[in-house]
Amino acid sequence: MMTDVDSTIPPGFRQTCWRGLRLLHPVDWEPAALSGPKEPAKCILVDRRVERLEMTWKIIPRPPDLQRMYERRGRSERDVPTASLSGVPGWSGLVRKAQAKTTVVAGRYFRDSHCLVQVVLFWQDRRDHDLERSVLTSIRPLSEDGARIWQAAGLKVQVPEPFELASASTRVGCVAWEFASKGRGEPGLSVARLAMPEHWLKGPLREWLGQELPKGFKALRDIRVSQGPHAADEVRSHGGSVLGKIVGRGTYRVDRAWLCETEQRVYRMSYWQKARGEVQFPADLTVHCCRREHLEGLAP
């Protein structure tokens, strides 16, 4: 099981974990783009004014000669003053200066996971060497053994094997991710974090859950359960024909939602599976709320 490392995050920083890679960055650097499951791995962070970081990563069998690669790139860029990156153990790269702007291009190969990471940092005025070093040294692949942490845009979940990201949606007021097992008809799960419930939640959460069921699913019952320190509503449903329900066939689904008073956000998680009766959430599925950055009022 993946260890929750929130307690090791320095004040003023936030953790993003996406597609097997972990990064620490200032709290005002927010994800503007996170690659989907069928796209090359990529993460773009922006502050309120400009882009601050672009990171790409991929698995390759052998380590490239990064120092030589960046030296050749520096020689080819004759119109822009460049220098070699230094002072960041394990990282190679270039520093480009153009008027008041500085761009740092850095790369590192993680041998244990065969992962090549390349990062571009954008400094608009003064280059912050300490912050640059902190961000780069925080980057590392996450273990693929057991459950994996996914964290970005205010949502943090621990997803068990063998689930992999199937889709991701980040829009104003809602962050939602869906995960699937390999193979057609295998179990699936989804998690979401929704803002401003005072504007859209007009009744009990159990009623909202019932209204949000996918087409073809019919609620069987709703119950009140505990979700950490919170009271949660849970709706169990069945998708399929009436005959399928009688003979114990079809897809069974369970949806759970709760209001986190600390964050003033509604969390929802769902799980579905072809089964002969009602299903339960996987034991290793964890949705984190009431986290430190929200207590400090740092998250949106």
PAVOSE-63237 format. One record per residue (C-alpha): residue number from 1; residue in one letter; x, y, z. Coordinates in steps of 0.001 Angstrom, whole numbers, plus 500000, padded with zeros to 6 digits. Example, Ala and Ser with C-alpha at 12.3 -4.5 7.8 and 13.67 -1.06 7.14 Angstrom:
<node num="1" residuo="a" xx="512300" yy="495500" zz="507800"/>
<node num="2" residuo="s" xx="513670" yy="498940" zz="507140"/>
//
This chain:
<node num="1" residuo="m" xx="500000" yy="500000" zz="500000"/>
<node num="2" residuo="m" xx="501267" yy="503473" zz="499142"/>
<node num="3" residuo="t" xx="502219" yy="505558" zz="502156"/>
<node num="4" residuo="d" xx="500526" yy="508948" zz="502506"/>
<node num="5" residuo="v" xx="503404" yy="511445" zz="502419"/>
<node num="6" residuo="d" xx="501390" yy="514635" zz="503050"/>
<node num="7" residuo="s" xx="503102" yy="515017" zz="506422"/>
<node num="8" residuo="t" xx="506473" yy="515432" zz="504652"/>
<node num="9" residuo="i" xx="505316" yy="518323" zz="502444"/>
<node num="10" residuo="p" xx="506922" yy="521640" zz="503473"/>
<node num="11" residuo="p" xx="504622" yy="524567" zz="504309"/>
<node num="12" residuo="g" xx="503632" yy="526510" zz="501223"/>
<node num="13" residuo="f" xx="503984" yy="523487" zz="498942"/>
<node num="14" residuo="r" xx="501461" yy="521096" zz="497439"/>
<node num="15" residuo="q" xx="501860" yy="517589" zz="496062"/>
<node num="16" residuo="t" xx="500751" yy="516465" zz="492609"/>
<node num="17" residuo="c" xx="500817" yy="512748" zz="491775"/>
<node num="18" residuo="w" xx="499890" yy="511838" zz="488228"/>
<node num="19" residuo="r" xx="500396" yy="508707" zz="486162"/>
<node num="20" residuo="g" xx="503066" yy="507304" zz="488450"/>
<node num="21" residuo="l" xx="505079" yy="510475" zz="489077"/>
<node num="22" residuo="r" xx="505207" yy="512688" zz="492169"/>
<node num="23" residuo="l" xx="506026" yy="516406" zz="492261"/>
<node num="24" residuo="l" xx="506044" yy="519120" zz="494947"/>
<node num="25" residuo="h" xx="505349" yy="522700" zz="493919"/>
<node num="26" residuo="p" xx="504182" yy="526027" zz="495400"/>
<node num="27" residuo="v" xx="500505" yy="526103" zz="496350"/>
<node num="28" residuo="d" xx="499739" yy="528826" zz="493809"/>
<node num="29" residuo="w" xx="500992" yy="526673" zz="490912"/>
<node num="30" residuo="e" xx="497857" yy="524893" zz="489688"/>
<node num="31" residuo="p" xx="497491" yy="522146" zz="487057"/>
<node num="32" residuo="a" xx="496391" yy="523661" zz="483752"/>
<node num="33" residuo="a" xx="496780" yy="520401" zz="481824"/>
<node num="34" residuo="l" xx="497066" yy="516768" zz="482889"/>
<node num="35" residuo="s" xx="497489" yy="514146" zz="480193"/>
<node num="36" residuo="g" xx="494832" yy="511512" zz="479666"/>
<node num="37" residuo="p" xx="495494" yy="507761" zz="479647"/>
<node num="38" residuo="k" xx="496044" yy="507546" zz="475864"/>
<node num="39" residuo="e" xx="498246" yy="510648" zz="475616"/>
<node num="40" residuo="p" xx="501982" yy="511086" zz="476249"/>
<node num="41" residuo="a" xx="502498" yy="511747" zz="479978"/>
<node num="42" residuo="k" xx="502456" yy="515490" zz="480603"/>
<node num="43" residuo="c" xx="501702" yy="518022" zz="483342"/>
<node num="44" residuo="i" xx="501538" yy="521819" zz="482995"/>
<node num="45" residuo="l" xx="501406" yy="524092" zz="486048"/>
<node num="46" residuo="v" xx="500441" yy="527770" zz="485972"/>
<node num="47" residuo="d" xx="500052" yy="530531" zz="488517"/>
<node num="48" residuo="r" xx="497567" yy="533378" zz="488219"/>
<node num="49" residuo="r" xx="499650" yy="535091" zz="485550"/>
<node num="50" residuo="v" xx="501766" yy="532709" zz="483485"/>
<node num="51" residuo="e" xx="502903" yy="529142" zz="482878"/>
<node num="52" residuo="r" xx="505480" yy="528067" zz="485462"/>
<node num="53" residuo="l" xx="506319" yy="524448" zz="484701"/>
<node num="54" residuo="e" xx="505913" yy="521877" zz="481958"/>
<node num="55" residuo="m" xx="506855" yy="518273" zz="482697"/>
<node num="56" residuo="t" xx="506859" yy="515230" zz="480416"/>
<node num="57" residuo="w" xx="507917" yy="511673" zz="481171"/>
<node num="58" residuo="k" xx="508132" yy="508285" zz="479491"/>
<node num="59" residuo="i" xx="509534" yy="504811" zz="479985"/>
<node num="60" residuo="i" xx="512630" yy="503956" zz="477943"/>
<node num="61" residuo="p" xx="514778" yy="500819" zz="478346"/>
<node num="62" residuo="r" xx="518217" yy="502472" zz="478506"/>
<node num="63" residuo="p" xx="519473" yy="505776" zz="479974"/>
<node num="64" residuo="p" xx="520246" yy="508511" zz="477451"/>
<node num="65" residuo="d" xx="523364" yy="510654" zz="477644"/>
<node num="66" residuo="l" xx="521532" yy="513699" zz="478954"/>
<node num="67" residuo="q" xx="524602" yy="515842" zz="479499"/>
<node num="68" residuo="r" xx="525736" yy="515359" zz="475914"/>
<node num="69" residuo="m" xx="522204" yy="515919" zz="474620"/>
<node num="70" residuo="y" xx="521881" yy="519271" zz="476395"/>
<node num="71" residuo="e" xx="525382" yy="520352" zz="475396"/>
<node num="72" residuo="r" xx="524517" yy="519767" zz="471729"/>
<node num="73" residuo="r" xx="521243" yy="521617" zz="472140"/>
<node num="74" residuo="g" xx="523045" yy="524559" zz="473752"/>
<node num="75" residuo="r" xx="525516" yy="524796" zz="470868"/>
<node num="76" residuo="s" xx="522641" yy="524804" zz="468371"/>
<node num="77" residuo="e" xx="520907" yy="527751" zz="470058"/>
<node num="78" residuo="r" xx="523353" yy="530473" zz="469095"/>
<node num="79" residuo="d" xx="520818" yy="533293" zz="469229"/>
<node num="80" residuo="v" xx="519995" yy="532767" zz="472935"/>
<node num="81" residuo="p" xx="522629" yy="532899" zz="475715"/>
<node num="82" residuo="t" xx="522761" yy="529500" zz="477414"/>
<node num="83" residuo="a" xx="524596" yy="527883" zz="480323"/>
<node num="84" residuo="s" xx="524642" yy="524406" zz="481834"/>
<node num="85" residuo="l" xx="522384" yy="523617" zz="484770"/>
<node num="86" residuo="s" xx="524326" yy="523001" zz="487992"/>
<node num="87" residuo="g" xx="523665" yy="522508" zz="491690"/>
<node num="88" residuo="v" xx="520822" yy="519987" zz="491375"/>
<node num="89" residuo="p" xx="522070" yy="516419" zz="492029"/>
<node num="90" residuo="g" xx="521003" yy="513887" zz="489410"/>
<node num="91" residuo="w" xx="519743" yy="516492" zz="486940"/>
<node num="92" residuo="s" xx="521285" yy="517784" zz="483704"/>
<node num="93" residuo="g" xx="520070" yy="520701" zz="481662"/>
<node num="94" residuo="l" xx="520322" yy="524131" zz="480138"/>
<node num="95" residuo="v" xx="519612" yy="527660" zz="481375"/>
<node num="96" residuo="r" xx="518447" yy="530112" zz="478726"/>
<node num="97" residuo="k" xx="518305" yy="533879" zz="479313"/>
<node num="98" residuo="a" xx="516338" yy="536285" zz="477162"/>
<node num="99" residuo="q" xx="515972" yy="539813" zz="478545"/>
<node num="100" residuo="a" xx="514269" yy="539517" zz="481985"/>
<node num="101" residuo="k" xx="513076" yy="535936" zz="481399"/>
<node num="102" residuo="t" xx="514960" yy="532769" zz="482263"/>
<node num="103" residuo="t" xx="514006" yy="529295" zz="481060"/>
<node num="104" residuo="v" xx="515478" yy="526198" zz="482680"/>
<node num="105" residuo="v" xx="515330" yy="522938" zz="480707"/>
<node num="106" residuo="a" xx="516242" yy="519911" zz="482832"/>
<node num="107" residuo="g" xx="516174" yy="516137" zz="482541"/>
<node num="108" residuo="r" xx="516784" yy="513080" zz="484679"/>
<node num="109" residuo="y" xx="516658" yy="509332" zz="484118"/>
<node num="110" residuo="f" xx="515423" yy="507174" zz="487020"/>
<node num="111" residuo="r" xx="517142" yy="503831" zz="486519"/>
<node num="112" residuo="d" xx="514991" yy="501720" zz="488857"/>
<node num="113" residuo="s" xx="511792" yy="502585" zz="486997"/>
<node num="114" residuo="h" xx="513395" yy="503256" zz="483556"/>
<node num="115" residuo="c" xx="511636" yy="506627" zz="483577"/>
<node num="116" residuo="l" xx="512961" yy="509641" zz="481676"/>
<node num="117" residuo="v" xx="511626" yy="512940" zz="483068"/>
<node num="118" residuo="q" xx="512073" yy="516277" zz="481318"/>
<node num="119" residuo="v" xx="511069" yy="519576" zz="482926"/>
<node num="120" residuo="v" xx="510885" yy="523164" zz="481687"/>
<node num="121" residuo="l" xx="510741" yy="525903" zz="484356"/>
<node num="122" residuo="f" xx="509804" yy="529457" zz="483440"/>
<node num="123" residuo="w" xx="511097" yy="532398" zz="485500"/>
<node num="124" residuo="q" xx="509599" yy="535770" zz="484569"/>
<node num="125" residuo="d" xx="511740" yy="538082" zz="486667"/>
<node num="126" residuo="r" xx="514160" yy="536752" zz="489247"/>
<node num="127" residuo="r" xx="515242" yy="533127" zz="489029"/>
<node num="128" residuo="d" xx="514619" yy="531447" zz="492386"/>
<node num="129" residuo="h" xx="517450" yy="528909" zz="492689"/>
<node num="130" residuo="d" xx="516247" yy="527451" zz="496009"/>
<node num="131" residuo="l" xx="512696" yy="526926" zz="494746"/>
<node num="132" residuo="e" xx="513998" yy="525482" zz="491494"/>
<node num="133" residuo="r" xx="516138" yy="522991" zz="493406"/>
<node num="134" residuo="s" xx="513254" yy="522056" zz="495727"/>
<node num="135" residuo="v" xx="510891" yy="521376" zz="492829"/>
<node num="136" residuo="l" xx="513373" yy="519318" zz="490799"/>
<node num="137" residuo="t" xx="514615" yy="517216" zz="493726"/>
<node num="138" residuo="s" xx="511022" yy="516425" zz="494758"/>
<node num="139" residuo="i" xx="510257" yy="514694" zz="491447"/>
<node num="140" residuo="r" xx="510315" yy="510919" zz="491651"/>
<node num="141" residuo="p" xx="508423" yy="507904" zz="490297"/>
<node num="142" residuo="l" xx="505900" yy="506312" zz="492618"/>
<node num="143" residuo="s" xx="506043" yy="502649" zz="493480"/>
<node num="144" residuo="e" xx="503883" yy="500426" zz="491301"/>
<node num="145" residuo="d" xx="503444" yy="497851" zz="494061"/>
<node num="146" residuo="g" xx="499959" yy="497853" zz="495575"/>
<node num="147" residuo="a" xx="497707" yy="500903" zz="495674"/>
<node num="148" residuo="r" xx="498782" yy="504072" zz="493860"/>
<node num="149" residuo="i" xx="498262" yy="507707" zz="494871"/>
<node num="150" residuo="w" xx="496587" yy="510102" zz="492427"/>
<node num="151" residuo="q" xx="496538" yy="513731" zz="493519"/>
<node num="152" residuo="a" xx="495856" yy="516933" zz="491576"/>
<node num="153" residuo="a" xx="493551" yy="519954" zz="491507"/>
<node num="154" residuo="g" xx="492357" yy="519420" zz="495095"/>
<node num="155" residuo="l" xx="491438" yy="515729" zz="494738"/>
<node num="156" residuo="k" xx="493497" yy="512948" zz="496289"/>
<node num="157" residuo="v" xx="492699" yy="509232" zz="496091"/>
<node num="158" residuo="q" xx="494467" yy="505965" zz="496703"/>
<node num="159" residuo="v" xx="493432" yy="503495" zz="494014"/>
<node num="160" residuo="p" xx="494050" yy="499738" zz="494380"/>
<node num="161" residuo="e" xx="495454" yy="497394" zz="491782"/>
<node num="162" residuo="p" xx="494602" yy="496580" zz="489035"/>
<node num="163" residuo="f" xx="492720" yy="499822" zz="488292"/>
<node num="164" residuo="e" xx="494194" yy="502250" zz="485757"/>
<node num="165" residuo="l" xx="493098" yy="505730" zz="484730"/>
<node num="166" residuo="a" xx="490378" yy="505589" zz="482057"/>
<node num="167" residuo="s" xx="489368" yy="509269" zz="481890"/>
<node num="168" residuo="a" xx="489985" yy="512548" zz="483704"/>
<node num="169" residuo="s" xx="487951" yy="515740" zz="483757"/>
<node num="170" residuo="t" xx="488968" yy="519000" zz="485415"/>
<node num="171" residuo="r" xx="486563" yy="521866" zz="484955"/>
<node num="172" residuo="v" xx="485440" yy="524789" zz="487079"/>
<node num="173" residuo="g" xx="483792" yy="523439" zz="490218"/>
<node num="174" residuo="c" xx="484343" yy="519734" zz="489513"/>
<node num="175" residuo="v" xx="487293" yy="517340" zz="489352"/>
<node num="176" residuo="a" xx="486364" yy="513791" zz="488292"/>
<node num="177" residuo="w" xx="488457" yy="510733" zz="487480"/>
<node num="178" residuo="e" xx="487381" yy="507289" zz="486303"/>
<node num="179" residuo="f" xx="489426" yy="504104" zz="486650"/>
<node num="180" residuo="a" xx="488958" yy="500723" zz="484992"/>
<node num="181" residuo="s" xx="490402" yy="497236" zz="485182"/>
<node num="182" residuo="k" xx="491863" yy="495688" zz="482075"/>
<node num="183" residuo="g" xx="489435" yy="493637" zz="480027"/>
<node num="184" residuo="r" xx="485944" yy="494250" zz="478789"/>
<node num="185" residuo="g" xx="483244" yy="494019" zz="481407"/>
<node num="186" residuo="e" xx="485670" yy="494255" zz="484312"/>
<node num="187" residuo="p" xx="484952" yy="496370" zz="487438"/>
<node num="188" residuo="g" xx="485218" yy="500148" zz="487317"/>
<node num="189" residuo="l" xx="485268" yy="503013" zz="489795"/>
<node num="190" residuo="s" xx="485116" yy="506801" zz="489763"/>
<node num="191" residuo="v" xx="485802" yy="509634" zz="492211"/>
<node num="192" residuo="a" xx="484804" yy="513292" zz="492112"/>
<node num="193" residuo="r" xx="485185" yy="516478" zz="494154"/>
<node num="194" residuo="l" xx="482513" yy="519132" zz="493637"/>
<node num="195" residuo="a" xx="482639" yy="522766" zz="494729"/>
<node num="196" residuo="m" xx="479936" yy="525231" zz="495785"/>
<node num="197" residuo="p" xx="477311" yy="522736" zz="497015"/>
<node num="198" residuo="e" xx="475362" yy="525651" zz="498518"/>
<node num="199" residuo="h" xx="474428" yy="526630" zz="494955"/>
<node num="200" residuo="w" xx="473478" yy="523290" zz="493384"/>
<node num="201" residuo="l" xx="472602" yy="520867" zz="496193"/>
<node num="202" residuo="k" xx="468868" yy="521418" zz="496753"/>
<node num="203" residuo="g" xx="468068" yy="518390" zz="498918"/>
<node num="204" residuo="p" xx="469575" yy="515370" zz="500703"/>
<node num="205" residuo="l" xx="472621" yy="513785" zz="499111"/>
<node num="206" residuo="r" xx="470781" yy="510473" zz="498737"/>
<node num="207" residuo="e" xx="468243" yy="512147" zz="496452"/>
<node num="208" residuo="w" xx="471002" yy="513733" zz="494393"/>
<node num="209" residuo="l" xx="472799" yy="510389" zz="494083"/>
<node num="210" residuo="g" xx="469607" yy="508736" zz="492882"/>
<node num="211" residuo="q" xx="469132" yy="511414" zz="490239"/>
<node num="212" residuo="e" xx="472747" yy="511058" zz="489062"/>
<node num="213" residuo="l" xx="472614" yy="507296" zz="488392"/>
<node num="214" residuo="p" xx="473634" yy="506343" zz="484832"/>
<node num="215" residuo="k" xx="470927" yy="505528" zz="482331"/>
<node num="216" residuo="g" xx="469606" yy="502001" zz="482787"/>
<node num="217" residuo="f" xx="470357" yy="501799" zz="486515"/>
<node num="218" residuo="k" xx="467572" yy="501619" zz="489076"/>
<node num="219" residuo="a" xx="468092" yy="502302" zz="492781"/>
<node num="220" residuo="l" xx="467597" yy="499280" zz="495037"/>
<node num="221" residuo="r" xx="468018" yy="500994" zz="498408"/>
<node num="222" residuo="d" xx="469814" yy="503845" zz="500131"/>
<node num="223" residuo="i" xx="471549" yy="503716" zz="503496"/>
<node num="224" residuo="r" xx="473420" yy="506029" zz="505871"/>
<node num="225" residuo="v" xx="477096" yy="505116" zz="506441"/>
<node num="226" residuo="s" xx="480249" yy="506619" zz="507931"/>
<node num="227" residuo="q" xx="483066" yy="507992" zz="505793"/>
<node num="228" residuo="g" xx="485888" yy="508832" zz="508175"/>
<node num="229" residuo="p" xx="484578" yy="511617" zz="510426"/>
<node num="230" residuo="h" xx="481665" yy="512309" zz="508077"/>
<node num="231" residuo="a" xx="478164" yy="510911" zz="507705"/>
<node num="232" residuo="a" xx="477651" yy="509782" zz="504113"/>
<node num="233" residuo="d" xx="474728" yy="508687" zz="501963"/>
<node num="234" residuo="e" xx="475007" yy="505537" zz="499901"/>
<node num="235" residuo="v" xx="472787" yy="504356" zz="497045"/>
<node num="236" residuo="r" xx="472905" yy="500802" zz="495715"/>
<node num="237" residuo="s" xx="471579" yy="500138" zz="492248"/>
<node num="238" residuo="h" xx="471243" yy="497541" zz="489502"/>
<node num="239" residuo="g" xx="471664" yy="497931" zz="485754"/>
<node num="240" residuo="g" xx="469996" yy="495423" zz="483504"/>
<node num="241" residuo="s" xx="466646" yy="493777" zz="482903"/>
<node num="242" residuo="v" xx="464126" yy="492871" zz="485592"/>
<node num="243" residuo="l" xx="464715" yy="489209" zz="484744"/>
<node num="244" residuo="g" xx="468439" yy="489709" zz="485196"/>
<node num="245" residuo="k" xx="467839" yy="491077" zz="488677"/>
<node num="246" residuo="i" xx="465607" yy="488102" zz="489552"/>
<node num="247" residuo="v" xx="468160" yy="485516" zz="488419"/>
<node num="248" residuo="g" xx="471085" yy="487490" zz="489856"/>
<node num="249" residuo="r" xx="472672" yy="488795" zz="486677"/>
<node num="250" residuo="g" xx="473658" yy="492255" zz="485513"/>
<node num="251" residuo="t" xx="475829" yy="495106" zz="486742"/>
<node num="252" residuo="y" xx="475524" yy="496160" zz="490360"/>
<node num="253" residuo="r" xx="476645" yy="499593" zz="491464"/>
<node num="254" residuo="v" xx="477270" yy="501446" zz="494711"/>
<node num="255" residuo="d" xx="477537" yy="505267" zz="494977"/>
<node num="256" residuo="r" xx="478562" yy="507178" zz="498102"/>
<node num="257" residuo="a" xx="478626" yy="510934" zz="498736"/>
<node num="258" residuo="w" xx="479394" yy="513164" zz="501696"/>
<node num="259" residuo="l" xx="479918" yy="516826" zz="502503"/>
<node num="260" residuo="c" xx="483331" yy="517714" zz="503909"/>
<node num="261" residuo="e" xx="482495" yy="520670" zz="506145"/>
<node num="262" residuo="t" xx="486168" yy="521637" zz="506460"/>
<node num="263" residuo="e" xx="486573" yy="522129" zz="502709"/>
<node num="264" residuo="q" xx="482922" yy="522862" zz="501878"/>
<node num="265" residuo="r" xx="483165" yy="520316" zz="499059"/>
<node num="266" residuo="v" xx="481024" yy="517317" zz="498179"/>
<node num="267" residuo="y" xx="482926" yy="514096" zz="497523"/>
<node num="268" residuo="r" xx="481483" yy="511212" zz="495557"/>
<node num="269" residuo="m" xx="482849" yy="507764" zz="494805"/>
<node num="270" residuo="s" xx="481273" yy="505004" zz="492732"/>
<node num="271" residuo="y" xx="482020" yy="501350" zz="492026"/>
<node num="272" residuo="w" xx="480348" yy="498937" zz="489604"/>
<node num="273" residuo="q" xx="480824" yy="495300" zz="488691"/>
<node num="274" residuo="k" xx="479042" yy="492441" zz="486975"/>
<node num="275" residuo="a" xx="477862" yy="490305" zz="489877"/>
<node num="276" residuo="r" xx="475036" yy="488200" zz="491264"/>
<node num="277" residuo="g" xx="474246" yy="490649" zz="494041"/>
<node num="278" residuo="e" xx="475156" yy="493941" zz="495642"/>
<node num="279" residuo="v" xx="478807" yy="494948" zz="495593"/>
<node num="280" residuo="q" xx="481102" yy="496699" zz="498052"/>
<node num="281" residuo="f" xx="483841" yy="499278" zz="497519"/>
<node num="282" residuo="p" xx="487358" yy="497811" zz="497219"/>
<node num="283" residuo="a" xx="489047" yy="497715" zz="500616"/>
<node num="284" residuo="d" xx="492107" yy="499681" zz="499442"/>
<node num="285" residuo="l" xx="490138" yy="502529" zz="497839"/>
<node num="286" residuo="t" xx="490705" yy="505686" zz="499891"/>
<node num="287" residuo="v" xx="489463" yy="509209" zz="499197"/>
<node num="288" residuo="h" xx="491260" yy="511847" zz="501276"/>
<node num="289" residuo="c" xx="489590" yy="515008" zz="502543"/>
<node num="290" residuo="c" xx="490047" yy="517443" zz="505502"/>
<node num="291" residuo="r" xx="493682" yy="517710" zz="504429"/>
<node num="292" residuo="r" xx="496265" yy="520131" zz="505772"/>
<node num="293" residuo="e" xx="496328" yy="522505" zz="502812"/>
<node num="294" residuo="h" xx="492548" yy="522936" zz="503085"/>
<node num="295" residuo="l" xx="492767" yy="523539" zz="506829"/>
<node num="296" residuo="e" xx="495284" yy="526305" zz="506102"/>
<node num="297" residuo="g" xx="493012" yy="527760" zz="503453"/>
<node num="298" residuo="l" xx="495585" yy="527255" zz="500727"/>
<node num="299" residuo="a" xx="493587" yy="525175" zz="498253"/>
<node num="300" residuo="p" xx="490924" yy="526549" zz="495906"/>
//
